[in-house]
Amino acid sequence: MGGHAAESAGADGAVFATAIPARLDRLPWSRFHWLIVFALGITWILDGLEVTLVGSLSPAIQNEEALGLTDSQIGLTGSAYIAGAVLGALIFGRLTDTMGRRKLFTITVGVYLAGTVLTGFSWDIWSFLAFRFLTGLGIGGEYGAVNSAIQELIPARRRGFTDLAINGSYWVGAAIGAMASVVVLDPAIMAPEWGWRLAFVVGGLLALVIIWVRRFIPESPRWLMTHGRPDEAHAIVDRIEADVARQWGHLPPVPPGAWRFSRLHKARWRDVVAMLLRVYPARTTLGVTLMATQAFCYNAIFFTYALILSRFYGVPDARIGWYILPFALGNFLGPLLLGHAFDTVGRKTMIALTYGVAGALMVLTGYAFAEGWLSATQQTVAWTVIFFFASAGASAAYLTVGELFPLETRAVTISLFYAFGTLVGGVGGPALFGALIDTGERGQILIGYLIGGGLMLFAAVVELWLGVAAEGKSLEEVARPLSAVD
C-alpha cells in the first residue's frame, strides 16, 4: 500500500508526516464509496421531501378539521424552517469542525427525525412552528457535516461529479413529496386531515434507517489528520484500503511525497474570519455570489411555483403535484448528466456555462410569460429546461464553497455560505415574487424574472473572473491546511 514509512516519521513528536490524502485520492471507486453516497447523500433527499411536503400539503393543513392555518401562517412555517436551518448550520457547522464529522452527522439526523415526527403530532400553529424550526435545525446542521465528510472521503478525480449528483438528489425528495401529496390529499384513499400527519411521521421515521447505515461510516481520516490524531487516521485508511482491495485486488501505488502536520494547531473563530476575509477574499466573494444568486432564483421560482400555476393557469391544487414532477426530474438530471464535465472540462468553464445558460433562459421565459405565449404545460417545460442547467450550477456552488477553504474550517465555511444563501434566497426571493404575483399582472412578474436571470448572468461573469481550477486536485492542494508545516 505504500507511504507507511513516511507516515511513521515523527509520530511521537509535535510534528508528523502522512500520505493519507494521496492514499485516499488514488483509490478506485468501490463499495465503500457507494456507501458514502447512500448514507450521507440521503440528506438532500430529506430536505427536498421536507420543503415539498409543506408546500404540497398546505391545503390539507389549512383545513378546519386539521390545523386551520391561514395563508400567512403557512408562510410563517416556511420562515420557521428556514430560521432553524440557518441557526442549525451555524451551530452544528462549527461543532463539526471541532468535534468531528461522524459525531455531528449522527446528531443532526437525530434532530431532523425528532422535528419531523413531532410535526405530524402538531396541535396548533405554535407547535407546528416549533417543530418546523426543529426540523430545519437538523437539516441545516447536516449541510456542513455531510458536505465536508463527502468531499474528504471521495477521490479527487471523482469529487466534482459525486458532489453534484448528491446535491441534485434534493429533487428526488421533491418528487417523492409531490407524489406523497397526491396520495394523502386524495379523500378516496384517506381523510386529508389525517393524511398530512401520516406523511410527516413516515418521512421522519425513514431517518432511523439513515442512522443505522451511518454507523458504518468512519470518521474522516483527513479531519483526524488535521487534529493531531494520525494513528487513528492511519488505522481507518488501512481498513478502507483492505475493503477496497477485497473488491479490486491490487491497489494503485501511493504517489511519492507526504504532508507534515502539527499536532498542536487548534483552529479558532479568528482563523475562520482570517481565511474568509484576509487569506482568500476572492474565493469568499465567489462563494457569496454563487450561493446567493442560485438561492434567490431557486426559492423565488420554487416557492411560488404553485401560485403561478393556480392563479394564471387555473391548475387545481390537487393536480399541482403532477406539474412538480417534470420540474424535479429536470433538476435531478442536470447534475447527473452534466456532472462529469465539472471534473473533465473544468469547474470554471462549466459553472459559468450553467449559470449563464440558466440566466439567459430565465429572461426569455419571463418575457414569454408576460406576453401570454405559454400554456401551463409549456411553462412547466420551460422551467424544467432552465433548471436542468441551474441545478447543475447550484450544486456546483456547494462544491465550490466546500473545496476552496482549509480542512480545519471546511464545515463552518460551508455552513456560513449555506446560511447566507438560505437567508437571501429563502426570504428575499419568495417575498419579492410573492408580492409581484399578488399584483396579478404578468408585466410585474416579468420584473422578478429579469432580476433572477440577471443575477445568474452576473454570477457567470464572476465565476469566469474569480473561479478556481480545483478539478482533479487534492483538497490540500486547493487550500493548504492550517495545521500543515513546511
Rosetta blueprint (number, residue, H / E / L):
1 M L
2 G L
3 G L
4 H H
5 A H
6 A H
7 E H
8 S H
9 A L
10 G L
11 A L
12 D L
13 G L
14 A L
15 V E
16 F E
17 A E
18 T E
19 A L
20 I H
21 P H
22 A H
23 R H
24 L H
25 D H
26 R L
27 L L
28 P L
29 W L
30 S L
31 R H
32 F H
33 H H
34 W H
35 L H
36 I H
37 V H
38 F H
39 A H
40 L H
41 G H
42 I H
43 T H
44 W H
45 I H
46 L H
47 D H
48 G H
49 L H
50 E H
51 V H
52 T H
53 L H
54 V H
55 G H
56 S H
57 L H
58 S H
59 P H
60 A H
61 I H
62 Q H
63 N L
64 E L
65 E L
66 A L
67 L L
68 G L
69 L L
70 T L
71 D H
72 S H
73 Q H
74 I H
75 G H
76 L H
77 T H
78 G H
79 S H
80 A H
81 Y H
82 I H
83 A H
84 G H
85 A H
86 V H
87 L H
88 G H
89 A H
90 L H
91 I H
92 F H
93 G H
94 R H
95 L H
96 T H
97 D H
98 T H
99 M H
100 G L
101 R H
102 R H
103 K H
104 L H
105 F H
106 T H
107 I H
108 T H
109 V H
110 G H
111 V H
112 Y H
113 L H
114 A H
115 G H
116 T H
117 V H
118 L H
119 T H
120 G L
121 F L
122 S L
123 W L
124 D L
125 I H
126 W H
127 S H
128 F H
129 L H
130 A H
131 F H
132 R H
133 F H
134 L H
135 T H
136 G H
137 L H
138 G H
139 I H
140 G H
141 G H
142 E H
143 Y H
144 G H
145 A H
146 V H
147 N H
148 S H
149 A H
150 I H
151 Q H
152 E H
153 L H
154 I L
155 P L
156 A H
157 R H
158 R H
159 R H
160 G H
161 F H
162 T H
163 D H
164 L H
165 A H
166 I H
167 N H
168 G H
169 S L
170 Y H
171 W H
172 V H
173 G H
174 A H
175 A H
176 I H
177 G H
178 A H
179 M H
180 A H
181 S H
182 V H
183 V H
184 V H
185 L L
186 D L
187 P L
188 A L
189 I L
190 M L
191 A L
192 P H
193 E H
194 W H
195 G H
196 W H
197 R H
198 L H
199 A H
200 F H
201 V H
202 V H
203 G H
204 G H
205 L H
206 L H
207 A H
208 L H
209 V H
210 I H
211 I H
212 W H
213 V H
214 R H
215 R L
216 F L
217 I L
218 P L
219 E L
220 S L
221 P H
222 R H
223 W H
224 L H
225 M H
226 T L
227 H L
228 G L
229 R L
230 P H
231 D H
232 E H
233 A H
234 H H
235 A H
236 I H
237 V H
238 D H
239 R H
240 I H
241 E H
242 A H
243 D H
244 V H
245 A H
246 R H
247 Q H
248 W H
249 G L
250 H L
251 L L
252 P L
253 P L
254 V L
255 P L
256 P L
257 G L
258 A L
259 W E
260 R E
261 F E
262 S E
263 R L
264 L L
265 H L
266 K L
267 A L
268 R L
269 W H
270 R H
271 D H
272 V H
273 V H
274 A H
275 M H
276 L H
277 L H
278 R H
279 V H
280 Y L
281 P H
282 A H
283 R H
284 T H
285 T H
286 L H
287 G H
288 V H
289 T H
290 L H
291 M H
292 A H
293 T H
294 Q H
295 A H
296 F H
297 C H
298 Y H
299 N H
300 A H
301 I H
302 F H
303 F H
304 T L
305 Y H
306 A H
307 L H
308 I H
309 L H
310 S H
311 R H
312 F H
313 Y H
314 G L
315 V L
316 P L
317 D H
318 A H
319 R H
320 I H
321 G H
322 W H
323 Y H
324 I H
325 L H
326 P H
327 F H
328 A H
329 L H
330 G H
331 N H
332 F H
333 L H
334 G H
335 P H
336 L H
337 L H
338 L H
339 G H
340 H H
341 A H
342 F H
343 D H
344 T H
345 V L
346 G L
347 R H
348 K H
349 T H
350 M H
351 I H
352 A H
353 L H
354 T H
355 Y H
356 G H
357 V H
358 A H
359 G H
360 A H
361 L H
362 M H
363 V H
364 L H
365 T H
366 G H
367 Y H
368 A H
369 F H
370 A H
371 E L
372 G L
373 W L
374 L L
375 S L
376 A H
377 T H
378 Q H
379 Q H
380 T H
381 V H
382 A H
383 W H
384 T H
385 V H
386 I H
387 F H
388 F H
389 F H
390 A H
391 S H
392 A H
393 G H
394 A H
395 S H
396 A H
397 A H
398 Y H
399 L H
400 T H
401 V H
402 G H
403 E H
404 L L
405 F L
406 P L
407 L H
408 E H
409 T H
410 R H
411 A H
412 V H
413 T H
414 I H
415 S H
416 L H
417 F H
418 Y H
419 A H
420 F H
421 G H
422 T H
423 L H
424 V H
425 G H
426 G H
427 V H
428 G H
429 G H
430 P H
431 A H
432 L H
433 F H
434 G H
435 A H
436 L H
437 I H
438 D H
439 T L
440 G L
441 E L
442 R H
443 G H
444 Q H
445 I H
446 L H
447 I H
448 G H
449 Y H
450 L H
451 I H
452 G H
453 G H
454 G H
455 L H
456 M H
457 L H
458 F H
459 A H
460 A H
461 V H
462 V H
463 E H
464 L H
465 W H
466 L H
467 G L
468 V L
469 A L
470 A L
471 E L
472 G L
473 K L
474 S L
475 L H
476 E H
477 E H
478 V H
479 A L
480 R L
481 P L
482 L L
483 S L
484 A E
485 V E
486 D L
